[in-house]
Amino acid sequence: MSLSEIADNKWEVEAAKPPTTTFGGICQILLIAAFSLIFVYIFQGSARGMFGAKREGGMADTYGKMSHEAAAK
């Protein structure tokens, strides 16, 4: 191997390591963690809405019964 190939291999090894000790690397990790938590929160709310207890008496349940005569009373 020539010296340029050895230097190139060393550069590739260093470039493959994630920068976890720099300020930018820590910010990237925190940003990904925040997005993951937001996704879990949205997914949890969706699952609770689909499979949770059904509530009666809300506006969605009475929407078909609404008419303009009901407002006149």
N, C-alpha and C positions, 0 to 999 in steps of 0.2 A: 504494500500500500504506500502511496505517496503521502507526503505531509498534508497536501490539500485535501485528500480524501479523509484522512484522520481528523482534520479540523472540521470538515463538513459533517462527519459522523458525530463529533462532540456537540456541534451546534444543533443537530437534529435531536439529540438526546435531551439537551437543555430546553429546546423549544417544545418538546412533548410533555414536559412537566407543567402542571397548572400553577399559576402564580397565587398560591394561597396565603402567602405571608405579606403581600403588599396591600396597600390601602384599596387600590382598585380591585384586586382579587377578592378581598373581603366584602366589598360593596356588591360585587357580582353575585357572590354566594348568598348574601342577605336578600338581594333582589329576587333571585330564583326561589328562595325560601318563602318570601312574601307572596309571590305569585302562586306558589303551590298551596299556601294556606288559603288564599282567596278562592282558588279552584275547589279545594276541599269544602269550604264554607258554602259555596254555591251548589255543589253536588249534594251535600248533606241536606240543604234546604229543599232541593228538588226531590230527593228520595223521601223526605218527610212529607212533602206535599202529595206525592203519588201514593205512598203506602201508609200514611198516617191515618189517624181517626178522621172520619168525615164529619164536618161541622154542618149543622142544619140552621136555616134561618138567615143565611147571609144574602147579600144582594145577588150573587150569582144564582142562588136557588130560586129567587122570586122574580128574576128578570122576565121570564115568559109570562108571568101573571100581571105585569105592569101595564097600565093603560093611561090614557089622558083623563079618563073619568075619575080615577083614584086620586088625582091631584086636586080636583075641584071640590072635594068634600071638606 
